[in-house]
Amino acid sequence: MIAIYLDDPNRIETAQQLASKLRLPITPTPHGYPILLVITSARLELRLPDSHFKPIYVDFLGANWSHRLKQIGRDNELIAKAVGIKKSFRPTIVDATAGLGGDALVLSALGCRVTMIERSPIIAALLRDGLERAKFEQLELLEGDTKQILPNLAKRQSIDVVYLDPMFPIRTKSALVKKEMRVLKEIVGEDPDSSELLNIALPLVQKRVVVKRPLHAATLTSLQPDITYKGKATRFDVYLK
Ligand SMILES: C[S@@+](CC[C@H](N)C(=O)[O-])C[C@H]1O[C@@H](n2cnc3c(N)ncnc32)[C@H](O)[C@@H]1O
């Protein structure tokens, strides 16, 4: 299904390293595979060659993100309230479902130290590539399953907040669903263990677990949140320690 394609022949070593890490073939042509991880001279990109999707990559230094990051601090960010940021308190956060790192970047721009965990090797490769280019010191990435990593991490460092944003089923072909989400879903599938993550995280945090959900979706488990912050399309369910 997925192969690595080299757009910049000078980066053959990078391609070989990635191929052996992800156990993927390197293809000499950009056709014949529905999903390609493309190594360009600038970055690592995910492409669906036979579709209308634009390449997906992590570019924390690009125009979209720099515009968004400029708003931070000016806007009253709901996510800041959800994780419990105060004037004099910046929680240490584990983003236990990192994806392409968007929420983690916002949280780090708000002044928090964020450890991200991502289990899909392909998503993690895209994220690591973006992080290496951006060189943000407040953001760290651990690759693997949160169910194993989080309990070990909690033994080594104090975790104020665990942030969870598991995949939720995409209902229709609605144009409102962001393209990244659709492709992400194609690669990582559903997150059937997401309720387990809440149960594992709660005893390990000092302050709270925050779960991002679609506005009208059911709660992650039968446990009711202590606080809910509602946005236009999403909400944050907060489970206090
Ligand atoms: C909806 S995406 C997160 C999007 C992210 N908040 C962002 O802003 O880009 C969910 C991600 O969590 C990851 N994930 C789900 N369960 C996980 C687990 N048990 N351990 C590590 N990663 C997990 C999936 O692979 C997927 O990339």
The ligand as an ORCA input file, in Angstrom:
! r2SCAN-3c Opt
* xyz 0 1
  C      -6.897     12.558     15.813
  S      -5.186     12.240     15.758
  C      -4.525     13.512     16.783
  C      -4.439     14.865     16.118
  C      -3.637     15.850     16.911
  N      -4.295     16.252     18.120
  C      -3.271     17.069     16.076
  O      -3.541     18.209     16.524
  O      -2.688     16.905     14.972
  C      -4.987     10.823     16.778
  C      -3.580     10.227     16.741
  O      -3.385      9.471     17.928
  C      -2.612      8.346     17.653
  N      -2.898      7.339     18.685
  C      -4.091      6.773     18.958
  N      -4.002      5.881     19.962
  C      -2.697      5.894     20.344
  C      -1.978      5.176     21.331
  N      -2.563      4.251     22.100
  N      -0.658      5.426     21.451
  C      -0.053      6.363     20.665
  N      -0.686      7.064     19.697
  C      -1.994      6.833     19.533
  C      -3.070      7.916     16.264
  O      -2.069      7.128     15.627
  C      -3.305      9.269     15.590
  O      -2.164      9.706     14.878
*
